[in-house]
Amino acid sequence: MRKPEDLLAQGDGLLVVDVQRDFCPGGALPIPEGDEVVPVINRWIESALKKTLPIYYSRDWHPEGHPSFEKNGGDWPVHCVQGTPGADFHDDLLLVPAAVVIAKGVRFDQDQLSVFDQTGFAEKLRRDGVKRLWVTGLALDVCVRATALDGVRAGFDIRVVVPACRPVTPAGGEAALDVMRAAGVQLLGDNG
């Protein structure tokens, strides 16, 4: 696979989706091998920094009583509750102080899987001059998928760095790749 520095160009942005402790091994909602994305994403972050490109991090930032939690009728165990250690970014993830952090999943009336869902993210990208968005993170078949599809609908050239993502399940990951490919998302490295 080509190196990030060979692919990134002016007009690009880098998005790191939900690389939080609760989504990594040992967390409340662990994604298998979720922590293995960190060194891959860090290389992309370093390359984006060298090219002075904008970097964005999203995080689930759920209030207590969030509707996505099983105990409240949702699909997921309690995870990424605001201010808890599980909501923190992975310890080894390179955090850029000047980067923008987008909190999602903060509403009491619905979940927000996509980073574009009522967050103002599309407007921020346009203000920053981003035309092409490279997407990395967790989970490939949930929040990465939703974000990539919404990004295409918002008119952006979306590139998902598959080696920098992990799915909740292998079958879910394959299905997500098919749906994203059909929607016009470019998938980098989905063959290994």
N, C-alpha and C positions, 0 to 999 in steps of 0.2 A: 504494500500500500504506500502511496506517496506520502511524504512527510507534510505535517501541517504548514510549515513555513513555505512549502512549494505551492500550496493550495490557497492560502489566505491572501486577500488583496484588499485594496482600498474599496470602501463601500460594503465591506463585510462586517458582521458582528458575530460574537460567540456567546451562546447560551448554555449554561450549566443547569440542568433541571434536577432539583430535589436530591442532591447528593448529601443526605442527612443521616445521622446516626441510626434513627429508627428504621431506615430502609436498608441498612447494611447488616451483615451477620452480627448477632447479639442484640439487635434492636427489636422493637415491638412488632414490626411488620417487615421482617428481613427478606430481601430479594436475594436469591441464590447468587453468590459471587458478586454481590453489589459493590463490595469494596474494591474489586479488581478494576473498576473503571477509573479509579482515582489517578494512578500513574499515567494512564492514557490521556485523561482530561488535563492533567497538569502540563503535559507536553503541549497541548493545544493552547492552554492559557499562556504559557511562556512564549509561544510563537505569536499569539495575538498581542502580547505586551511589546514584543520586539517591533511589531509593525504598527504600534500605537492604535490598535483597533479597539472598539468598545467591547466590554465584557459584561455579561449580565448573569446573575445567579437567581434562580427561583427557589422558593422553599414553601413547603406546606407549613402553615402557621395557624393551626386549628385552635379555636377557642374550646374550653371545656363545653361539653354538650353539643359538639358538632354533629350535623345530621349524617355524616359519612360513617360514624361509628356504629358498630353492630348494636350496642346497647341502646342506641337511639333510632334503630330501624335501618341503619345503613349496611354497607357491605364489608366494612373493614374493622379490625380491632382498633382500639384507641391508639393513636400514633401522632407524633409531631405536634404535641400540645404546646401552645405558646409558652415560652420561658422555661421549658423542661430540657434536660440534657439530650433527650431523644430528638428534639427539634433542631439541635445544633448541626452545623455542617460537619461532615466527616473530618476527623482530626488532621488527616494528612492532605486534605484538599487545599490547594494553593488559593488563598483568598487575597484578592486585590482590593486594597482599601478604597480606591476610587471607583470601583465597579458599582453598578446598580443592583440592588437586591429587591426582587419582586416577591411580596408575600401573597400567597393564594390560599384558598380554602379557609377564608376568614369569615365567610357569610354564615348566618344561622339558618337560612332558608334553602340552601342548596350547596352542593359540592362544586369545586372549581378545579377540574383536572388540567385544563389548558392554562398555560401562562398568559394567553391572550384573553381569557374569559373575564371581562369586566375589570381589568387591571390597568387599562391605559397603555399596555405594552406596545401595541401597534403604533400608537401616536408617538411614543418615546422613540421607537426605532426610526420612524420617519423624520423626527426632529434631529436625530443623530446621523442621518444620511445613510442608514443601513438599507441596502437593497437585497443582500444575500445573507441569510442567517444560518450559521452552523450550529446544530443542536446536538447536545450530549446529555447523558445522565440517566435517571431512573424514574420510573420503570419504562422500558421500551414499549410495552404493550398497554400502558395506562397513560401516564402524564406526558411522556415523550410523544406517543402517537397522537393524543388529543392536541398537543401544542403544534406539532408538525402540520396536521390537517387544518387547524385554524389559521396557521401562518400562511399556508397556500391560499386559503379563502380570503385572507386579508391582502393578498397581492404580493407577497414576498417570495423570493427564490429560497426555498428551504432545502437544506442539506443535512441529513442525519448521519452522524459519524457512528456507524453500527458498533465498531469495536469499543466505543466509549459509552455503550449502553448495555443494560441487562434487563431481560424480561422477568415478570413474575413466574411465568411458565414457558417452557420451550414452545408449546403449541400456540400459546398466546403471542409469543414473539414472532413466530412465522406468519401468523394471521395479520399481525400489525404491519409487518414488512410488506405483505401483499396489498393491504389497504392503502398504505402510504405510497407505494409504487404506483398504484392505479390512480391516485389523486395527483400525481405529478411531483411528489417529493423525491429528490435525488438521494440515493442511499450509497454512502461511501463505505466500501469494505464489507458489504453484506455477504460476500463469498469467502470470508476469512481474512 
